[in-house]
Amino acid sequence: MEGFLHNEQSYLGRCVVVLKTHKPTLLDVEETEWENLRGVIAKLAHAVEKGLGATMCNWACLMNDAYQEEIPAPHVHWHLRPRYMTKISKLMERSLMTLTLDTITTGMEKRQLEKSW
């Protein structure tokens, strides 16, 4: 399972968690993968709360877009959307996202995410 910052940051600190193995539905996720997911959720939630001051985190597993394709190919993944009690200035986003990158990722992953900006 991998967690990373989403390239679309309309929710500051938005992340995605993706299974390393293909699973088309939640019913296909194995018990060990659920346990791994819990650990990734804890790390990401802690990172956005500590690094960005998020009040809470919403999680969603929506695969509707996969079924809009001519040949559907759903893949289980989750979205983390941090929520804040105060407004975050757009001017601060770049520095805050860098803090999140430092908190969540290291080395090669960080360089790959920075290139995607």
C-alpha distances in whole Angstrom, upper triangle without the diagonal:
4,7,10,14,15,18,20,21,24,22,22,19,17,13,10,7,6,4,5,8,11,12,15,15,14,16,14,11,12,13,11,8,10,10,7,7,10,10,8,11,13,12,12,15,17,17,18,21,22,22,23,25,23,25,22,19,19,15,16,14,17,17,21,21,19,23,25,24,27,25,22,18,16,12,11,9,11,13,14,18,20,23,26,30,31,31,29,32,30,32,30,26,26,27,24,22,22,22,19,17,19,18,14,14,16,18,17,14,17,20,18,17,21,22,20,23
4,7,10,12,15,17,18,21,19,19,16,14,10,8,5,5,6,7,11,13,14,17,17,16,19,17,15,16,17,14,11,13,13,10,9,12,11,8,10,13,11,11,14,16,15,16,19,20,19,20,23,21,23,21,18,18,15,16,15,17,17,21,20,20,23,25,24,27,25,22,19,17,13,12,10,10,12,13,16,18,22,24,28,29,29,26,29,27,29,26,23,23,23,21,18,19,19,15,14,16,15,11,11,13,15,14,11,13,16,14,13,17,18,17,19
4,7,9,12,15,15,18,16,15,12,11,7,6,4,7,9,10,14,15,16,18,19,17,21,19,16,18,18,16,13,14,14,11,9,12,11,7,9,11,9,8,11,13,11,12,15,17,16,17,19,17,20,17,14,15,13,14,14,16,17,20,20,20,23,25,25,28,26,23,20,18,15,13,10,9,9,10,13,14,18,21,24,25,25,23,25,24,25,23,20,19,20,18,15,16,16,12,11,13,12,8,9,12,15,14,10,12,15,13,12,15,17,15,17
4,6,9,12,12,15,14,13,10,9,5,6,7,9,12,13,16,18,19,20,21,20,23,22,20,21,22,20,17,18,18,15,13,15,14,10,11,14,11,9,12,14,11,12,15,16,15,15,18,17,20,18,15,15,14,15,15,17,18,21,20,20,24,25,24,28,27,24,21,19,16,15,11,11,10,10,12,14,17,20,23,24,23,21,22,21,22,20,17,16,17,15,12,13,13,10,9,12,11,8,8,11,13,12,8,9,12,10,8,12,14,12,13
4,6,8,8,12,11,10,7,6,4,6,9,11,15,16,19,20,21,22,23,22,26,25,22,24,25,24,20,20,21,18,16,17,17,13,13,15,13,10,12,14,11,10,14,15,13,13,16,15,18,17,14,15,14,15,16,17,18,21,20,21,24,24,25,28,27,25,23,20,18,17,13,12,10,9,10,12,15,17,21,21,20,17,19,17,19,17,13,13,14,12,9,10,12,8,8,11,11,9,9,12,14,14,10,10,12,11,7,10,12,10,11
4,5,7,10,9,10,8,6,5,6,9,11,15,17,19,20,20,21,21,21,25,24,22,25,26,25,21,21,23,20,17,19,19,15,15,17,16,12,14,17,14,13,16,18,16,15,18,16,19,18,15,14,13,14,14,15,16,18,16,18,21,21,21,25,25,22,20,18,16,16,12,11,9,9,10,12,15,18,21,21,20,17,19,17,19,17,14,14,16,14,11,13,15,12,11,15,15,12,13,16,17,16,13,12,14,12,9,11,13,10,10
4,6,9,11,10,10,8,9,10,13,14,18,19,22,22,23,23,24,24,28,27,26,28,29,28,25,25,26,23,21,23,22,19,19,21,19,16,18,20,17,15,19,20,18,17,20,18,21,20,18,18,17,17,18,17,18,19,17,19,22,22,22,25,25,23,21,20,18,18,15,15,12,13,13,15,17,19,23,22,20,18,18,15,17,16,13,12,15,14,11,13,15,13,12,16,17,14,14,17,18,16,13,13,13,11,8,10,10,7,7
4,6,8,9,9,8,9,11,14,16,20,21,24,23,24,24,24,24,28,28,26,29,30,30,26,26,27,25,22,24,24,20,19,22,20,17,18,20,18,16,19,21,18,16,19,17,20,19,17,16,16,16,17,16,17,18,16,18,21,20,21,25,25,23,22,20,19,19,16,15,12,12,11,13,15,17,21,20,18,16,16,14,16,16,12,13,16,14,12,14,17,14,14,18,18,17,17,20,21,20,17,16,17,15,12,13,14,10,9
4,5,5,7,6,9,11,15,17,21,23,26,26,26,26,26,26,29,29,28,30,31,30,27,26,27,25,22,23,23,20,18,20,19,15,16,18,16,13,16,18,15,13,16,14,17,16,14,15,15,16,18,18,19,20,19,21,24,23,24,28,29,26,25,23,22,21,17,15,12,11,9,11,12,14,17,17,14,12,13,11,13,13,9,10,13,11,9,12,14,12,13,16,17,15,17,20,21,21,17,16,17,16,12,13,15,12,10
4,6,9,8,11,13,17,20,23,26,28,27,27,27,27,26,30,30,29,32,32,32,28,28,29,27,24,25,25,22,20,22,21,17,17,20,18,15,17,19,17,14,16,14,16,16,14,14,15,15,18,17,19,20,19,21,24,23,24,28,29,27,26,24,23,22,19,16,13,12,9,10,11,13,16,15,12,11,12,10,13,13,10,13,15,13,12,16,17,15,16,20,20,19,20,23,25,25,21,20,21,20,16,17,18,15,13
4,6,5,9,12,15,18,22,24,27,27,26,26,25,25,28,29,27,30,30,30,26,25,26,24,21,22,22,19,17,19,18,14,14,16,15,11,13,16,14,11,13,11,13,12,11,11,12,13,16,16,19,20,19,22,24,24,26,29,30,27,26,24,22,21,17,14,11,9,6,7,8,10,13,13,11,10,12,11,14,13,10,13,15,12,11,15,15,13,15,18,17,16,19,22,24,24,21,19,21,20,16,17,20,17,15
4,6,9,13,16,19,23,25,28,28,28,28,28,27,30,31,28,31,31,30,27,26,26,24,21,22,21,18,17,18,17,13,13,15,12,9,11,13,11,8,11,9,12,12,11,12,14,16,18,19,22,23,22,25,27,27,28,32,32,30,28,26,24,23,19,16,12,10,8,7,8,9,13,12,10,8,10,9,12,10,7,10,11,8,8,11,12,10,12,15,14,14,16,19,22,22,19,17,19,19,15,15,18,16,14
4,6,10,13,16,20,22,25,25,26,26,26,24,28,28,26,28,28,27,24,23,23,21,18,18,18,15,13,15,13,9,10,12,9,6,9,11,9,7,10,9,12,12,10,11,13,15,17,18,21,22,22,24,27,27,28,32,32,29,27,24,22,20,17,14,11,8,7,6,9,11,14,14,13,11,13,12,14,12,9,11,11,8,7,10,10,7,9,12,11,10,13,16,19,19,16,14,17,16,13,14,17,15,13
4,7,10,14,17,19,22,22,22,23,22,21,25,25,23,25,26,25,22,21,22,20,16,17,17,14,12,15,14,10,10,13,11,9,12,14,13,11,13,11,14,12,9,10,10,11,14,15,17,19,18,20,23,23,24,28,28,25,23,21,19,17,13,11,7,6,5,6,10,12,16,16,15,13,16,15,17,15,12,13,15,12,10,13,13,10,11,15,14,12,14,18,20,20,16,15,18,16,13,15,17,14,14
4,7,10,14,16,19,19,19,20,20,19,23,22,20,22,23,22,18,18,19,16,13,15,15,11,10,13,11,8,10,12,11,9,13,15,13,13,15,13,16,14,10,11,10,11,12,14,16,18,18,19,22,23,23,27,26,23,21,19,16,14,11,8,6,5,7,9,12,15,19,20,19,17,19,18,20,18,15,15,16,14,11,14,14,10,11,14,13,10,12,15,18,17,14,14,16,15,12,14,16,14,14
4,6,10,13,15,15,16,16,16,16,19,19,17,19,20,19,15,15,17,14,12,14,14,10,10,13,13,10,12,15,13,13,16,18,17,16,19,16,18,16,12,12,9,10,10,11,13,16,15,16,19,20,21,24,23,20,18,15,12,11,7,6,5,6,9,12,15,18,22,23,22,20,23,21,23,22,18,19,20,17,14,17,17,13,13,16,15,12,13,17,19,18,14,15,17,15,13,16,17,15,16
4,7,10,12,13,13,15,15,13,17,16,13,16,16,15,12,12,13,11,8,11,11,8,8,12,11,9,12,15,14,14,17,19,18,18,20,18,20,17,13,13,10,10,10,12,13,16,16,16,20,21,21,25,23,20,17,14,11,9,6,5,6,8,11,14,17,21,24,26,25,23,26,25,27,25,21,22,23,20,17,19,19,15,15,17,16,12,13,16,19,18,14,16,18,16,14,18,19,17,19
4,6,9,9,10,12,13,12,15,14,12,14,16,14,11,12,14,11,9,13,13,10,11,15,14,13,15,18,17,18,21,22,22,22,24,22,24,21,17,16,13,12,10,12,12,16,15,14,18,20,19,22,20,17,14,12,8,7,5,7,9,11,15,17,21,24,28,29,29,27,29,27,30,28,24,24,25,23,20,21,22,18,17,20,19,15,15,18,20,18,15,17,19,17,15,19,20,18,20
4,5,7,8,10,11,11,13,11,9,11,13,12,8,10,12,10,9,12,13,11,13,16,16,15,17,20,20,20,23,25,24,25,27,25,26,23,20,19,15,14,12,14,13,17,17,16,19,21,20,23,21,18,14,12,8,7,6,9,12,14,18,21,24,27,31,32,32,30,33,31,33,31,28,28,29,26,23,24,25,21,20,22,21,17,17,19,21,19,17,19,21,19,18,22,23,21,23
4,7,9,12,14,14,16,13,11,12,14,13,10,13,14,11,11,15,15,13,15,18,17,17,20,22,21,23,25,27,26,27,29,27,29,26,23,22,19,18,16,17,16,20,19,17,21,23,22,24,21,19,15,14,10,10,10,13,15,17,21,23,27,30,34,35,35,33,35,33,35,33,29,29,30,28,24,25,26,22,20,22,22,18,17,19,20,18,15,19,20,18,18,22,22,21,24
4,6,10,12,12,14,10,9,10,13,12,10,13,15,13,13,17,17,15,18,21,20,20,23,25,25,26,28,30,29,30,32,30,32,28,25,24,20,19,16,17,16,19,19,17,19,22,21,22,19,17,13,12,9,9,11,14,17,20,23,26,29,33,36,38,37,35,38,36,38,36,32,32,33,31,28,29,29,26,24,26,25,21,21,23,23,21,19,22,24,21,22,25,25,24,27
4,7,9,11,12,9,9,11,15,14,12,14,17,15,15,18,19,18,19,22,22,22,24,27,26,27,30,31,31,31,33,31,32,29,25,24,20,18,15,15,13,16,16,13,16,19,17,19,16,13,10,9,6,7,10,14,17,20,23,26,29,33,36,38,37,36,38,36,38,37,33,33,34,32,29,30,31,27,26,28,27,23,23,25,26,24,21,24,26,23,23,26,26,24,27
4,6,7,9,6,6,9,13,13,11,12,15,15,14,17,19,17,18,22,22,22,23,26,27,27,29,31,31,31,33,30,31,28,24,22,18,16,13,13,12,15,15,13,15,18,17,19,16,13,10,8,6,6,9,12,16,19,22,25,28,32,35,37,37,36,38,36,39,37,34,34,35,33,30,31,32,28,27,30,28,24,25,27,28,26,24,26,28,25,25,28,29,26,29
4,7,8,7,9,12,15,17,14,15,18,18,16,19,21,20,20,24,25,23,25,28,28,28,30,33,33,32,34,31,32,28,25,22,18,16,12,12,9,12,13,10,11,15,14,16,13,10,7,5,5,6,10,13,16,19,22,26,28,32,35,37,37,36,38,36,39,38,34,34,36,34,31,33,33,30,29,32,30,27,27,29,31,29,26,28,30,27,26,30,30,27,29
4,5,5,7,11,14,16,13,13,17,17,15,17,20,19,19,22,24,22,23,27,27,27,29,32,32,32,33,29,30,26,23,20,16,14,10,10,9,11,13,11,12,16,16,18,16,12,10,7,7,6,10,12,15,18,21,24,27,31,34,36,35,35,37,36,39,37,34,35,36,34,31,33,33,29,29,32,30,27,27,30,32,30,27,30,31,28,27,31,31,28,31
4,5,5,9,11,13,11,10,13,14,12,14,17,17,16,19,21,20,21,24,25,25,27,29,30,30,30,27,27,24,20,18,14,12,9,10,10,13,16,14,15,19,19,22,19,16,14,10,9,7,9,11,14,17,20,23,25,29,31,34,34,33,36,35,38,36,33,34,35,32,30,32,32,28,28,30,28,25,26,29,31,30,27,29,31,29,27,31,32,29,31
4,6,8,10,13,12,11,14,16,14,16,19,19,19,22,24,23,24,27,28,28,30,32,33,33,34,31,31,27,24,21,18,16,12,14,13,16,18,17,17,21,21,23,20,17,15,13,12,10,13,14,18,20,23,26,28,32,35,37,38,37,40,39,42,40,37,38,39,36,34,36,35,31,31,34,31,28,29,32,34,33,30,32,34,32,31,34,35,32,34
4,6,10,12,10,11,14,15,14,16,19,19,19,22,24,23,24,27,28,29,30,33,33,33,34,31,32,28,25,23,19,17,14,15,14,17,19,16,17,21,21,22,19,16,14,12,10,9,12,15,18,21,24,27,30,33,36,39,39,38,41,40,42,40,37,37,39,36,33,35,35,31,31,33,31,27,28,30,32,31,28,31,33,30,29,33,33,31,33
4,7,8,6,7,10,11,10,13,15,15,16,18,20,20,21,24,25,26,27,29,30,30,31,29,29,25,22,20,17,15,12,15,14,18,19,17,19,22,23,24,22,18,16,13,11,8,11,13,16,18,22,24,27,31,34,36,36,36,38,37,40,38,34,35,36,33,30,32,32,28,28,29,27,24,25,27,29,28,25,28,30,28,27,31,32,29,32
4,6,5,6,9,10,11,13,15,15,16,19,20,21,22,24,26,27,28,30,31,32,33,30,31,27,24,23,19,18,16,18,18,22,23,21,23,26,26,28,25,22,19,16,14,12,14,15,19,21,24,27,29,33,36,38,39,38,41,40,42,40,36,37,37,35,32,33,33,29,29,30,28,25,25,28,30,29,26,29,31,29,29,32,33,31,34
4,5,5,6,9,10,11,13,14,15,17,19,20,21,23,25,26,27,29,30,31,32,29,29,26,23,22,19,19,17,20,20,24,26,24,26,29,29,31,28,25,22,20,17,14,16,16,20,21,24,26,29,32,35,37,38,37,40,40,42,40,37,37,37,35,32,33,32,29,29,30,27,24,25,28,30,30,27,30,32,30,30,33,35,33,35
4,5,5,6,9,10,11,13,14,16,17,19,20,21,23,25,26,27,28,30,31,28,29,26,23,23,19,20,18,21,21,25,27,25,27,30,30,32,29,26,23,20,17,15,16,16,20,21,24,26,29,32,35,37,38,37,39,39,41,38,35,36,36,33,31,31,30,27,27,27,25,22,23,25,27,27,24,27,30,28,28,31,33,31,33
4,5,5,6,9,10,10,12,14,15,16,18,20,21,22,24,25,26,27,28,26,27,23,21,20,16,17,15,18,18,22,23,21,24,27,27,29,26,23,20,17,14,11,12,13,16,17,21,23,26,29,32,34,35,34,37,36,38,35,32,33,33,30,28,29,28,24,24,25,23,20,20,23,25,24,22,24,27,25,24,28,29,28,30
4,5,5,6,9,10,10,12,14,15,16,18,20,21,22,24,25,26,27,24,24,21,18,17,14,15,13,17,18,21,23,22,24,27,27,30,27,24,21,18,15,12,12,12,15,16,19,21,24,27,30,32,33,32,35,35,37,35,32,32,33,30,27,29,28,24,24,26,23,20,21,24,27,26,23,26,29,27,26,29,31,29,31
4,5,5,7,9,10,11,13,15,16,17,19,21,21,23,24,26,26,24,24,21,19,19,16,17,16,20,21,25,26,25,27,30,31,33,31,27,24,21,18,15,15,14,17,17,21,22,24,27,30,33,34,33,36,36,37,35,32,32,32,29,27,28,27,24,24,25,22,19,20,23,26,26,23,25,28,27,26,29,31,30,31
4,5,5,6,9,10,11,12,14,16,17,19,20,21,22,24,25,23,24,21,18,18,15,17,16,19,20,24,25,24,27,29,29,32,30,26,23,20,17,14,13,13,16,16,19,20,24,26,29,32,32,31,34,33,35,32,29,30,30,27,25,25,24,21,21,21,19,16,17,19,22,22,19,22,25,23,23,26,28,26,28
4,5,5,6,9,10,10,12,14,15,16,18,20,21,22,22,20,21,18,15,15,12,13,12,16,17,21,22,21,24,26,27,30,28,24,21,18,15,12,10,9,12,12,16,17,20,23,26,29,29,28,31,31,33,30,27,28,28,25,23,24,23,19,19,21,18,15,17,20,22,22,19,21,24,23,21,25,26,25,26
4,6,5,6,9,10,10,12,14,16,16,18,20,21,21,19,19,16,14,14,12,14,14,18,20,23,25,24,27,29,30,33,31,27,25,21,18,15,13,12,14,13,16,17,19,22,25,27,28,28,31,31,33,30,27,28,28,25,23,24,23,19,20,21,18,15,18,21,24,24,21,23,26,25,23,26,29,27,28
4,5,5,6,9,10,11,12,15,15,16,18,20,20,19,19,17,15,16,14,16,17,20,22,25,27,26,29,31,32,35,33,29,26,23,20,17,15,13,15,14,17,17,20,22,25,27,29,27,30,30,32,29,26,27,26,23,22,22,21,17,18,18,15,13,15,18,21,22,19,20,24,23,22,25,27,26,27
4,5,5,6,8,10,11,12,14,15,16,17,19,17,18,16,13,14,12,14,14,18,20,23,24,24,27,29,29,32,30,27,24,21,18,15,12,11,12,11,14,15,18,21,24,26,26,25,27,27,29,26,23,24,23,20,18,19,18,15,15,16,13,10,12,15,18,19,16,17,20,20,18,21,23,22,23
4,6,5,6,8,10,11,12,14,15,16,16,14,15,12,10,11,9,12,13,16,19,22,23,23,26,28,29,32,30,27,24,21,18,15,12,10,10,8,12,12,15,18,21,23,24,23,26,26,28,25,22,23,23,20,18,20,18,15,16,17,14,11,14,18,21,21,18,19,22,21,19,22,25,23,24
4,6,5,6,8,10,11,12,14,15,15,14,14,12,10,12,12,15,16,20,22,25,27,27,30,32,32,36,34,31,28,25,22,18,16,13,14,11,14,13,16,18,20,23,24,23,26,26,28,25,23,24,23,20,19,20,18,14,16,16,13,11,14,18,21,22,19,20,23,23,21,23,26,25,25
4,6,5,6,9,10,10,12,14,14,14,15,13,12,14,13,16,18,21,23,26,27,27,30,32,33,36,34,31,28,25,22,19,16,14,14,12,14,13,16,18,21,23,23,22,25,25,26,23,21,21,20,17,16,17,14,12,13,13,9,8,11,14,17,19,16,16,20,20,18,20,23,22,23
4,5,5,6,8,10,10,11,13,11,13,11,9,11,11,14,16,19,21,24,24,25,28,29,30,33,32,29,26,23,20,18,14,12,11,8,10,10,13,15,19,20,21,19,22,22,23,20,18,18,18,15,13,14,13,9,11,12,9,7,10,14,17,18,15,15,18,18,16,18,21,20,20
4,5,5,6,8,10,10,11,9,10,8,6,9,10,13,16,19,21,24,25,26,29,30,31,35,34,30,28,25,22,19,16,13,11,8,9,8,11,13,16,18,19,17,21,21,23,20,18,19,19,15,14,16,14,11,13,14,11,10,14,17,21,22,18,18,22,21,19,21,24,22,22
4,6,5,6,8,10,10,9,11,10,9,13,14,17,19,22,25,28,29,30,32,34,35,38,37,34,31,28,25,22,19,16,15,12,13,11,13,14,16,18,19,18,21,22,23,20,18,19,18,15,15,16,13,10,13,13,9,9,13,16,20,22,19,18,22,22,20,21,25,24,23
4,6,5,5,8,9,9,12,11,11,14,15,18,20,23,25,28,28,29,32,33,34,38,37,33,31,28,25,22,19,16,15,12,12,10,13,14,17,18,18,16,19,20,21,17,15,16,15,11,11,12,9,7,9,9,6,6,10,13,17,19,16,15,18,19,16,18,21,20,20
4,6,5,5,7,6,9,9,8,12,13,16,19,21,24,26,26,28,31,31,33,36,36,32,30,27,25,22,19,16,13,10,9,7,10,10,13,14,15,13,16,17,18,15,13,14,13,10,10,12,9,7,10,11,8,9,12,15,19,20,17,16,19,19,16,17,21,20,19
4,6,6,5,4,6,7,8,12,14,18,21,23,26,28,29,30,33,34,35,39,38,35,33,30,27,25,21,18,16,12,11,8,9,9,12,13,14,13,17,18,19,16,15,17,15,12,13,14,12,10,13,14,11,12,15,18,22,24,21,19,23,23,20,21,24,23,22
4,6,6,7,10,11,12,16,17,21,24,26,29,31,32,33,36,37,38,42,41,38,35,32,30,27,24,20,18,15,15,11,13,12,14,15,16,15,17,19,19,16,15,16,14,11,12,13,10,9,12,12,9,11,14,17,20,23,20,18,22,23,20,21,24,24,22
4,6,8,11,13,13,16,18,21,24,26,28,31,31,32,35,36,37,40,40,37,35,32,29,27,23,20,18,15,14,11,13,12,15,15,15,13,15,16,16,13,12,13,11,7,9,10,6,6,9,9,7,9,12,15,18,20,18,15,19,20,17,17,21,20,19
4,6,9,11,12,15,17,20,23,25,27,29,29,31,34,34,35,39,39,36,34,31,29,27,23,20,17,13,12,9,10,9,12,11,12,9,12,13,14,10,10,11,10,6,8,10,8,7,11,12,10,12,15,17,20,22,19,17,20,21,17,17,21,20,18
4,6,9,11,14,17,20,24,26,29,30,31,33,35,36,37,41,41,38,36,33,31,28,24,21,18,15,13,9,9,7,9,9,11,10,13,15,16,13,12,15,13,10,12,14,11,11,14,15,13,14,18,20,24,26,23,21,24,24,21,21,25,24,22
4,6,7,11,13,17,20,22,25,27,28,30,32,33,34,38,38,35,33,30,28,25,22,18,15,11,10,6,6,5,8,9,10,10,14,15,17,14,13,16,15,11,13,15,13,11,15,16,14,15,18,21,25,26,23,21,24,24,21,22,25,23,22
4,7,10,14,17,21,23,26,28,29,31,33,34,36,39,39,36,34,31,29,26,23,19,17,13,11,7,6,5,6,9,11,12,16,18,20,17,17,20,19,15,16,19,17,15,19,20,17,18,21,24,28,29,26,25,28,28,24,25,28,27,25
4,7,10,14,17,19,23,25,26,28,30,31,33,37,36,33,31,28,26,23,20,16,14,10,9,6,5,7,9,12,14,14,18,20,22,19,18,21,20,17,17,20,18,15,18,20,17,17,20,24,27,28,25,24,27,27,24,25,28,26,25
4,7,10,13,16,19,21,22,24,26,27,29,33,33,29,27,24,22,19,16,12,10,6,6,4,6,9,12,14,15,15,19,20,22,20,18,20,20,16,16,19,17,14,17,19,16,15,19,22,26,26,23,22,25,24,21,23,26,24,23
4,7,10,13,16,18,19,21,23,24,26,30,30,26,25,21,20,17,14,10,8,6,5,6,7,11,14,16,17,17,21,21,24,22,19,22,23,19,18,21,20,17,19,21,19,17,20,24,27,27,24,24,27,25,22,24,27,24,24
4,7,10,13,15,17,18,20,22,24,27,27,23,22,18,16,13,10,7,6,5,6,9,11,14,17,20,20,20,23,23,26,24,21,23,24,21,19,22,21,18,19,22,19,17,20,23,26,26,22,23,26,24,21,24,26,23,23
4,6,10,12,14,15,17,18,20,24,23,20,18,15,14,11,9,5,5,7,8,11,13,17,20,22,22,22,25,24,27,26,23,25,26,23,21,24,24,20,21,24,22,19,22,25,28,27,23,24,27,25,22,25,26,23,24
4,7,9,11,12,14,16,18,21,20,16,15,11,10,7,6,5,6,9,11,15,17,21,24,26,26,25,28,27,30,29,25,27,28,25,23,26,26,22,23,25,24,21,22,26,28,27,23,25,27,24,22,25,26,23,24
4,6,8,9,11,13,15,18,17,14,13,10,10,8,8,7,8,11,13,16,18,22,25,27,26,26,28,27,30,29,26,27,29,27,24,27,27,24,24,28,26,23,24,28,30,28,25,26,28,25,23,26,27,23,24
4,6,6,7,10,11,15,14,10,10,6,7,7,8,9,11,14,16,20,22,25,29,30,29,29,31,29,32,31,28,29,31,29,26,29,29,26,26,29,28,24,25,29,30,28,25,27,28,25,23,26,27,23,25
4,5,6,7,10,13,13,10,11,8,11,11,12,12,13,17,18,21,23,27,29,31,30,29,31,30,33,32,29,30,33,30,28,31,32,28,28,32,31,27,28,32,33,31,28,29,31,27,25,28,28,25,26
4,5,5,7,11,11,9,9,8,10,12,12,13,14,17,18,22,24,27,30,31,30,29,31,28,32,31,28,29,31,29,27,29,31,27,27,31,30,27,27,30,32,29,26,27,28,25,23,26,26,22,23
4,6,6,9,8,5,6,5,8,10,11,14,15,19,20,24,26,30,33,34,33,32,33,31,34,34,30,31,33,31,28,31,32,29,28,31,31,27,28,30,31,29,26,28,29,25,24,27,26,23,25
4,5,8,8,5,7,7,11,13,14,16,18,21,23,26,28,32,35,36,35,34,36,34,37,37,33,34,36,34,31,34,35,32,32,35,34,31,31,34,35,33,30,31,32,29,28,31,30,26,28
4,7,8,7,10,10,13,15,17,18,19,22,23,27,29,32,35,36,34,34,35,33,36,36,32,33,36,34,31,34,36,32,32,35,35,32,32,35,36,33,30,32,32,29,27,30,29,26,27
4,5,5,8,10,13,16,17,19,20,24,25,29,31,34,37,38,36,35,36,34,37,37,33,34,37,35,32,34,36,33,32,36,35,32,32,34,35,32,29,31,31,28,27,30,28,25,27
4,6,9,12,15,18,20,23,24,27,29,32,34,38,41,42,40,39,40,38,40,41,37,37,40,39,35,38,40,36,35,39,39,35,35,37,38,35,32,34,34,31,30,33,31,28,30
4,6,10,13,16,18,21,23,27,28,32,35,38,41,42,41,40,41,38,41,41,37,37,40,39,35,37,39,36,35,38,38,34,34,36,36,33,31,33,33,30,29,32,31,28,30
4,6,10,13,15,18,20,23,25,29,31,35,38,39,38,37,39,36,39,39,35,35,38,36,33,35,36,33,32,35,35,31,31,34,34,32,29,31,32,28,28,31,30,26,29
4,7,10,12,16,18,22,24,28,30,34,37,38,37,36,38,35,38,37,33,34,36,34,31,33,34,31,30,33,32,28,28,31,31,29,26,28,29,25,25,28,27,24,27
4,7,9,12,15,18,21,24,27,31,34,35,34,33,35,33,36,35,31,32,34,32,29,31,32,28,28,31,30,26,26,29,30,28,25,27,28,25,24,27,27,24,26
4,6,10,13,16,19,23,25,29,32,34,33,32,34,32,35,33,30,30,32,30,26,28,29,26,25,28,27,23,23,26,27,25,22,24,25,22,21,25,25,22,24
4,7,10,14,17,20,23,27,30,32,31,30,32,31,34,32,29,29,31,28,25,27,28,24,23,26,25,21,22,25,26,25,21,24,26,23,21,25,25,23,25
4,7,10,13,17,20,23,27,28,28,27,29,27,30,28,25,25,27,24,21,23,24,20,20,23,21,18,19,22,24,22,19,21,23,20,18,22,23,20,22
4,7,10,13,16,20,23,25,24,23,26,25,28,26,22,24,25,22,19,22,22,18,18,21,19,16,18,21,24,23,19,20,23,20,18,21,23,20,21
4,6,10,13,16,20,21,21,20,22,21,24,22,19,20,22,19,17,19,19,16,16,20,18,15,17,21,23,22,18,19,22,19,17,20,21,18,19
4,6,10,13,17,18,18,17,20,19,22,20,17,19,20,16,14,17,17,13,15,17,15,13,16,19,22,22,18,18,21,20,17,19,21,19,19
4,7,10,13,15,15,14,17,17,20,18,15,17,18,15,14,17,17,13,15,18,16,15,18,21,24,24,20,20,23,21,18,20,22,19,19
4,7,10,12,12,12,15,15,18,16,13,16,17,13,12,16,15,12,15,17,15,14,17,21,24,25,21,20,23,22,19,20,23,21,19
4,7,9,10,10,14,15,18,16,14,18,18,14,15,18,17,15,18,20,18,18,21,24,27,28,25,23,26,26,22,23,26,23,22
4,5,7,8,12,14,16,14,13,17,17,13,15,18,16,15,18,20,18,19,22,25,28,29,26,24,27,27,23,24,27,25,23
4,7,9,13,15,18,16,16,20,19,16,18,21,19,18,22,23,21,22,25,28,32,33,30,28,31,31,27,27,30,28,26
4,6,9,13,15,13,14,17,17,14,17,20,18,18,21,23,21,22,26,28,31,32,29,27,30,30,26,26,29,27,25
4,6,9,12,11,11,15,15,13,15,18,18,17,20,22,21,22,25,28,30,31,28,26,28,28,24,24,27,25,22
4,6,8,7,8,11,12,10,12,15,14,14,17,19,18,20,22,25,27,28,25,23,25,25,21,20,23,22,19
4,5,5,7,10,11,10,12,15,15,16,18,20,20,21,23,26,28,28,26,23,24,25,21,20,23,21,18
4,5,5,8,10,10,11,14,15,15,17,19,20,21,22,24,26,27,24,21,22,23,19,18,20,18,15
4,6,7,9,10,11,13,14,16,17,19,20,21,23,24,26,26,24,21,22,23,19,17,20,19,15
4,6,6,6,9,10,11,12,14,16,17,18,20,21,23,24,22,19,20,21,18,16,19,18,15
4,6,5,6,8,10,10,12,14,15,16,17,19,21,22,19,16,18,18,15,13,16,15,12
4,5,5,6,9,10,11,12,14,15,16,17,18,19,17,14,15,16,13,10,13,13,10
4,5,5,6,9,10,11,12,14,15,16,18,19,17,14,15,17,14,12,15,16,13
4,5,5,6,9,10,10,12,14,16,18,19,17,14,16,17,14,13,16,16,14
4,5,5,6,9,10,10,11,14,16,16,14,11,13,14,10,10,13,13,10
4,5,5,6,9,10,10,11,13,14,12,9,11,13,10,8,12,13,11
4,5,5,6,9,10,11,14,16,14,11,13,15,13,12,16,16,14
4,5,5,6,8,11,14,15,12,10,13,14,11,12,15,15,14
4,5,5,5,8,10,11,9,6,9,11,8,9,12,12,12
4,6,6,6,9,12,10,7,11,13,11,11,15,16,15
4,6,8,12,14,12,10,14,15,13,14,17,18,17
4,7,11,12,9,9,13,13,11,13,16,16,16
4,7,9,6,6,9,10,9,11,14,14,15
4,6,6,5,8,10,10,11,14,15,16
4,6,5,7,9,10,11,13,15,16
4,5,5,6,9,10,11,13,15
4,6,5,6,9,10,11,13
4,5,5,6,9,10,11
4,5,5,6,9,10
4,6,5,7,9
4,5,5,7
4,5,6
4,5
4
